[in-house]
Amino acid sequence: NTFKLRIRNKHGSPHQFVVSVTPKGLFGTVVQGQKGGTVTVPADKTGSHELFVTAFRGSTAANAGLTDIRIWIEDMATRERVYRDTVFNGKGR
């Protein structure tokens, strides 16, 4: 599954943000063009990124129709966190 992310940095310096998905242990995540789940957004800018979420082979999420997930974004400088609830589309959809 692919999700479009827009991360706004309202600070006067570049900030790093970590992207993750819960529930933990069911999914692998990759932010396009990034190593790990960390992205840097320049000062006073909005970063646009694609998040790829895959369910681990044989997991309940891979075989189910829809699985509720939460996408978390954390500012590593301020430790502020935000989330968005959505669904993962598995094979059973």
Sequence and secondary structure as in RCSB ss.txt:
>XXXX:A:sequence
NTFKLRIRNKHGSPHQFVVSVTPKGLFGTVVQGQKGGTVTVPADKTGSHELFVTAFRGSTAANAGLTDIRIWIED
MATRERVYRDTVFNGKGR
>XXXX:A:secstr
 EEEEEEEE SSS EEEEEEEESTTSEEEEETT STTEEEE TTEEEEEEEEEEE TTSHHHHSSEEEEEEEEEE
TTT  EEEEEEEEE TT 
